[in-house]
């Protein structure tokens, strides 16, 4: 094309040559611009298709793989390969996540907790607890397991070591001067009430009001603890195996057959909602009590009733509600008197191990502490 244009320029007049040369240059420039535009359009289309393919593949992998495998790969990529990633994945997911449809995950998407403190004598009080769970995935389990322990190590490991989807864990603080564990366990056994809502084998929703499980509450023998807690197994799994003989006086395990508790004629189906009520005996001078999530829970509210709780001699108390969880914002909570205690609206996800604490102090001490902090704040700001 350029050769033909050059020949034409030789035979044409000078003015015509320059006109033709300009036209050729314009044509070449236009073709170049068009080529660049086409290439850019094609590149964008290809990138769009690549992004679409990536999203489809990513979504397909997430949908097909069991949640546990996805979590394992993600944690391995972030934290590196480690056998101790598994407890973290279990706490995050609400179970091992080995089933593709996530049916083995326990996640409460609506959770409400109510605590009532009642002084018994100069040293002890009753902690009356009511917790309501509404599960995101209907739980295909007919067994509820209750752990009662006075050991801090077990308290923290139970939430990731339980082999069953439905469980509750109660902790009783004690030391050489406070031996409340056995009395507290007996209080639990006498006071525990379980309510549930499930789908029966005909597809109908059945509600069971909260009531004592009576003959359906059984204690698990020490030799069978490994069937309920992974770290009591004999296979040395990931270094978590511990000697159950060391905890015989600090742990008791109970199970409730929900089928028998419901009095169902046929088989009960997946559990949709669960309500637990119980009373434990605690020491006043602990200075706090708390609720801890057994599996991922979206906590809507937690209520505290301290109207029947006071110190010997009628000394005034101040109370402080303290969450121990991520993504709980807002201004620091103030110390409150008993008559100002009320529901705490949370609206936050809490993973296994997260929770809420209620702390109490004599009024004089809490107020002096607040004054000291205020003085420090003023001095720091000049």
Residue, then its C-alpha position, 0 to 999 in steps of 0.5 A: x500500500x505504501x509503495x502504491x502511494x509513493x508511485x502516485x506521489x511521483x506522477x502527481x503535481x506537488x500540491x496534489x502530492x501533499x494532499x494525498x500524503x496527508x490523506x494517507x497519513x490520516x488513514x494510517x492514523x485512523x487505522x492505528x487508533x481503531x486497532x488500539x481501540x479494538x485491542x483494548x476492547x478485546x482485552x477488557x472483554x477477556x479480563x471480564x471473562x477471566x474475572x467471571x470464570x474466577x468467580x464461578x470457579x470460586x463459588x463452585x469450589x466453596x459450594x462443593x467442598x465441605x466448610x471444614x476443608x475450605x476453612x482448613x485451606x484458608x487458615x493454612x494459607x494465612x497462619x501456615x500449616x499447623x495441627x492447632x489450626x483445627x481447634x480454631x476452625x472448629x470454633x469459627x464454624x461451629x463444628x468440624x464442617x465435614x458435611x457438604x451441606x453444613x448439617x454438622x455445624x451448630x450456629x445460633x442466629x438468634x440468641x437471648x440470655x437472662x441472668x438473675x443473681x440471688x444471694x443465699x448467705x454471706x458467702x454464696x449466691x445462686x446464679x439463675x440462667x436462662x438461654x434461648x438458641x434458634x439455630x441457623x441449620x436445623x440440628x439433627x441430634x437427639x442428645x444434649x450434653x451438659x458439662x460442669x467443671x471447676x477447672x479453667x483449662x477444661x472450661x476453655x477446651x470444652x468449646x472446641x473439644x465437644x464431639x456433639x452439636x448440642x451442648x452447654x458448659x457450666x463453670x464453677x470457680x473454686x479453690x482450697x478455701x471454696x469447695x462449691x463444685x459438688x454442691x453447685x452440680x447438685x443444684x444444676x441437676x435439681x434445677x435444669x429445665x430444657x425446652x425445644x422445638x423440632x420437626x417431627x417425622x411427619x414434617x410438623x413443628x412440635x414445641x416442648x415447653x421448658x421442663x425438668x428432664x427427670x429420668x432422661x438425665x444421665x451421668x456419663x461414666x469417666x471411662x466414656x469421657x473420650x466419646x464426648x470430648x476429643x482430648x480425652x481420646x487415646x489416639x493422641x490427636x494433635x497433642x490435645x490428649x490429656x489424662x482424664x484421671x487428673x480431672x475426676x473431681x473437677x468435671x462431670x458430664x451429663x446427657x439428656x435424651x431429647x427424644x424421651x424428654x419430648x415424649x415423642x411417639x415417633x422419631x424427632x427430627x432436626x432441632x430448630x430451637x432450644x431453651x436451657x434453664x438452670x441454677x448454679x451455686x457461686x461465691x459472692x467474693x468472685x466479684x463476677x459471673x459470665x456467659x460464654x458462647x458454646x458455638x457461634x451465636x448472634x446475640x441479640x440481648x442479655x438481661x441481668x436481674x440483680x434486685x435480689x443480690x446484695x452484700x452482707x450488711x446491706x453495703x451498696x454495690x455497683x455493676x459493670x457489664x463487660x463484653x469479651x468479643x470482637x466488633x463490640x463497639x460504643x462508649x465504655x459502659x458506666x458502673x450502675x446501681x442494682x436498680x439501673x440494671x437492664x437488658x443490654x442490646x448487643x446485636x453482634x456475632x460471638x464465636x465460641x469462647x466469646x461472651x459477656x461478664x457482669x462485674x460487681x464491686x462495693x459502691x465506694x471502691x468503684x466510685x473511687x476507681x472512677x474518680x482516679x481514672x478521671x483524674x488520670x485522664x485530665x492530667x493526660x490531656x493537660 
